[in-house]
Amino acid sequence: MSKNNLSGEAVEIKCAQGPQLSGSNLQRAGDHNQRVTLHAIRVNGPVTRTALAQQTGLTPAAIANITSRLLKDRLILTAGRMHGARGQPATKLVVNPDSCFSIGLNVDRDHITLVLLDFAGRVHARSSREIHFARPATVRAFFQRAVDQVLKRAGIARGRVIGVGVAFPDDIARAHLPDQPGDYAAWAAVKVDDLLRDVLGVPVFVENDAAAAAIGEMQFGLGHRYGSFFYLLITAALGGGLVVDGGYFRGAQGRSGEIGWLHDRDASGQDMQLQNIVSLSALYIRLAAGGYHIASPHRLARLSAGARKIVDRWIQESTDALVKSMVAINCLINPDAILIGGRLPAVLVDQLAAALNTRMADFASQVPAIAPVARALTADDAPAVGAAILPFTHSLLPTRFALLKSE
């Protein structure tokens, strides 16, 4: 577009590039309606067609057509009838958990975990290995072996797996943790989906580990109670994920929720990233300095009195370091809740949540709203479970992009 300037010269005016808008067509809208209906059955089932029409806003005729297709495809099943009303008893519908399966893999600096998930969200089998800073070849070998093991254990044929989801920390090679070996930087040159795709020959979806954990909580945890929440993931490092109005919020570059990169001061007054204060790595270092050499989360649940004192001090220091960020999250996001998940034992998560709630109460009169801090329902396998949801979301469940035409 051209326009004359004050001197009368024609100049070119470029329009600002805003969000790409796209219309839809009947086929894509129909697919979206089917995804919405299937999701409503998955969340609310057993549910009648009448209730589905009310929940989705679709007409009874549309619901009848959609549920007929879903029954034909064996994605849903009938589950008895609802009696008590006039006329013919209404049929109740549920998802068919055995209609399809997905693999979820969580690769982190201190472990690798794989789960086999059905469409209803139930873990049929899992395999996990405590290993620090696993290199790409080690992860591939584990994946090949563990896939065969979990499928055999669950009695599921390979052909029934529709995809693989991988929960993988962003900047895994760049965000240095204590004792991280130099050759761990090899991950920077590896595409995780390429590393694993040929093992099962199905699509592979890669997601940030904290985002995957938040998605898992959104679908199978407290996300059914809280429409908007911030997920704090405590593993070898510290991550975060943001769910807003029932959908995961990624940000412009897909890096929303990166709380571990924020800074605060430790107990000695040294400025450092939060993930070097509030993380399992930081806790292990504190314990080792006190003479207690612990390198796996399950051992944190069985500590001597001396080690417990160190853990208690770490929880207090972690609370102090997190308070400013928690206030910022409340002011900027206004979530229903802040949920803590990850590999920290439940008893310690509850202790940290209680300490944060106590400290946050001091700010109640200074900020507009304070969200409660609580333990997430999905725990140490949350990233793997959340990753396993990715193939279901891609193929079957509603997303905010479902109505957009692909380029």
N, C-alpha and C positions, 0 to 999 in steps of 0.2 A: 504494500500500500504506500503511495507517495503523497506528500503534503508539502506545500510551499512554506519556507521559513520566512523570517522577517525581511530578508533581502530579496524575496521573491523567487529564490532558487528552489527547485524541486529536490526534496530529500526523501530517501527511502525509510519508511517506518516499519520496523519489525514487530510483529505481535508477540507478546509474552507467551511463553509456553506453559500453559497450565496443565491440570490433569487431563489425560486422554479420555475423551468421552466416546462411548460406543452404544449404538442401539442394540436391539435384540431381534430375534425372529421367533416364529411359533415353535420351531423345533427346540431352540435353546430354552425358551420359556417353559416348554413342557418338561424338559429335562430338569430344570430347576424346581418345578412344582413336585416332580417325583422325588427329588432329593430331599425337599422339605418334608414331604409326607413320610418318607422312610425314616428321616431323623426324628420326627414326632413320634412315630411308632417305637423307635429304639429308646427314646427317653421316657415316654409315658405308658408304654405297653404293660399289661394287656389293655387295649383301648379299642373302643367301637368306632365305626365309620362316622357316626354322628358326632362323636367327640372330636374326631380328627378334623371334620369340617369346621367345627368351632375353633379349634386350636390353630389351624392353618389359614383360615379365611377363604378357603376354596369351597366351591359349590359341592353339594352332595353328589351330583353327577360326576364331577371331576374326581372326587375322592373314590367313587365306585370304580371308575375306569383305571385310575392309578393303582389302587389296591389289587385289582384283577391282574394287572401286569406284574405286580410285585409277587403275588401268589404264584403266578405261572412261572416266574423266574426263580422261585423258591427262596427269595430274599426275606419273605415274611411267612408266618404260619398262623393258622387259626388256633385259638386257645380257649375253646369253650364258648358258652353263650351267657349273656347277661339277662337274668330273669327279673320279673317284678313289674315291668311296664306293660302297657296294653299292646296287643298284637304279637307278632312273631318275635321271639327273643333275639336280641341283637348279637351278632358274632363279634367276639373280641379277637384282636390281632396282636401278634408279637413279632419281633425280628427272629429270623432263623439264625441262631448263633453259628451253625455249621455251614452256612451258605458260602462263606469264604474265610480265608485266614491271611494273616500278615505277619511278617518278621520285623521285630524292632531290635536295633543294635545300638548300644550306648558305648562309645569309645571315650575314655577319659584318661587323665594322667596317672591314675592309680588303679584302674580296673577296666575290664571289658565285660559287658553283660548283654546277653541275647535272650529275647522272649518270643514265644509263639502266641499270638493273640487271635481270638475269634471275633466275629463281627459284633458280638454283644459286649466285648471288652474284657472277657475272661482270659487270664493267662493259663494256657494249657501246659506249658513246659518252659523252663528257663535254664540257662547255663551261664555261669559267671566265673571269672578268673581275676584274682587279685594280682595285678602286675603293674609295676611302676614304669611309666613312660614307654609303653609298647610301641615299637616301630611298625611301619606299614606292613612289612612281610609277616610279622607276628600277628597282627590283626587279621590279615587275610587267612592265615593258617587256622586261627581260632574260629573264624566265621565258617570256613569250609567244614571243619570238624563239628562245630556246635550245631549247625543247621541240620546235618544228618542225625545227630543225637536227639535233638528235640522233636523232630518230625517222627522219628522211629518211636520215641517214648510216648508221644501223643497218638500214634497210629494215624497220622495224616500224610496223604500222598503229596509229593512235591507239586503236582499240577493244581492243587487246591490253594496254593499260596499265590495271591494276586500281586504282591509287591513287597519290597523291603524299605523300611525307613531307618535312617541312621541319625542318631543324636550325636553331634560332634562339636566340641567347643570352637568358637571363632578364635582366630589368631592363636591356635594351639601351639604353633612354633614360635610366635613372637612374644606372647605373654609369659615371660620367664618366671618360673617358680623355683624355690630352693631345691638344689640337687638335680636340676634339670640337665641332662647330658647334652653336649654340643651337637651330636648327630640327630637329636630329636627334631632339629630344624628340617630334616628330610621331608616332613609332612607338608612343608610349604610348596613342594613341587609335585604333590600327589593329589589327584582328584579322587575323592573317596568313592563316588559312584562308579568310576572306571575300575577302581581296585576290586570291586565286589560284584559287578553286574553279571559277569559270565558264570558265576557259581550257580545261580538258579535260573538265569535267563529271563528275569522279570524286571519291571521298572524299579529303579533305586532312587529314593528321595532323601536328600540330606538337609538336616535342620540343625540350627544352633541348639545345644543341649538344654539351656534354660528355656528357650522358646518351646522345645518339645515337651519339657516337663509342665510348662504352663498350659499347653494344648491338651496334654493328658489330664490335667486337673480340671480343665474346662469341660472336657467330654465325659470323664468318668469319676470326677471327684467333687469338690465343693463348688465347681462351676455351675451346677444346677441350683445352688443356693445363692451364689453371688454372681451377678451379671458383669461386674467390673472388679478386678482384683489385680494386685501386684504379687508376682510369685518370686520369692527369694530362694535361690537354689544354692545350698551349701555343699560343695564337693571338695575336691582337691583345690579348687579355686572358688570364686564367688560370682554368681550370675544372677540375672533377673529377667523376668518376662512380664508383659503387660497385656491383660485382657480387658477390653472396653466394650461394653454393651453386647456381651456374648460372643465377641470375635477377637482373635489375636491381632494386636496392633504392632506392626513391624517398624514403622518409621520410614523416612525417605530412602535410606540405604539398607534397610532391614536390620538395623543395629539398636533398636529401642531396648531399654531395660538394662543397659550395660553398667550396672551399679558397681561391679568389681573394679572398674577403672577409675572411679571417683577416689578422692584422697581424704584422709583424715590423719590424726596423730595417734601413734601407739602409746602405751603406758609410759614410755621413756620420753615422750614428746617429739619423736621423730616422725616427719611427714612421709607417708607412703600410701600406696594404693590400698583400698579397702580389702581386696582379695589377699593381701599379704598380712592382714590382721584377722579377718573373719573368714576362715577356711580351715579345712581339715589339715592342710599342709602347715599352716601357722600353729594349729593346736599341737600337732606332732612335734614341732620344733620346741615348743614350750615344755612339753612332757620330756623330751630327750634331754633338754638342758637341766631338768630336775632329776635325771637318772632313770626315767621311765621310757623305754624304747618300744613304742607302739606304732604300727604301720597299717592297721586295718580298722574300720569303724566298729566291727562287732566286739573288739576288745575294749572299746571305750565304755561298754555297758558293764564291765567287770573290773573295776579299778580299786586299788588300795586306797586307804584314807589319805595318804600323802598325795597320790596322783589326783584324787578327787578335789583336793584343795587347789591344785594347779588348774584343773578344768573350771572350777568355780571362778577363779580369777580371770581366766580367759573369757568366760561368758560375760563377766562384768565389763571387761575391757572391750569386748565385741559390742556390747550394748552401748557403751560410751561412744564408740567409733561410728555406730549406725544411726544414732539419734538424729543428727542433722539431715542425713539422707532420708530418713523416715518422715521427718517434718516436711521436707521438700516434696516427697511423693504425695503426702496428704494435701499439700497446698496446690500442687500443679496438676494432679490427676484426680483427686477426690475419689479413691476407690472404695468399694464396699468393705474390703478387707485386705490385709497384707498376709499372705500365706507363706510359711517356711517349709521347704521340702529339701530333699537331698539325702546324703548318706549319713548325716549326723543321727545317732540313735534318738528314738522318739522322746525318751525321758529328758535328753539334753535340749532337744528342740522345744519341748514344753517349758523348760527352765529359761531358755533364751526368750521365748515369746512372753512369758510372765514378766521378765525383767524389762523388756521393751514396752509392754503395756503400762507398767508402773512409771517408767520414765516419760512416756508419751502423755500420760495423764497430767503431767506438769505443764504441758503446752495447751491444754484444752481451752483455756481462756484467751490464748494468744493467736490461735489459728481458727479458720472457719469450721473445720471438721476434723475429727481424729478417727481413723479406721481401726478396728481391733486387729491385733496380730495373733495368728493362730497357726497350729501345725496343719500342713496340707494333708489331705486324705490319701493321695498317692505319695508313697514314701521313696525308698532308695531306688526302686525300679522306675520311678516316674519318667525320666528321660527316655528309657527304652520303650515303655508303654506308649508315651506320647509319640515317639518316632513311628511305632507300629500303626498308629492311627493315620499317618500321612497317606498311605496307599488307599485306605478307605475314603478319606476326604477327596482325594483326586478322582476316584471313580464313582463314589456313591453318595457322599454327604454334601450338604449345601455349603457354598462359600460365597463371599461377597463378590466374587468375580464370575459366578456361574451364568449371569445374564449377559456378559460382555462377549462380543464376537472376537474370536481369535484372529490375529493378523495373518 
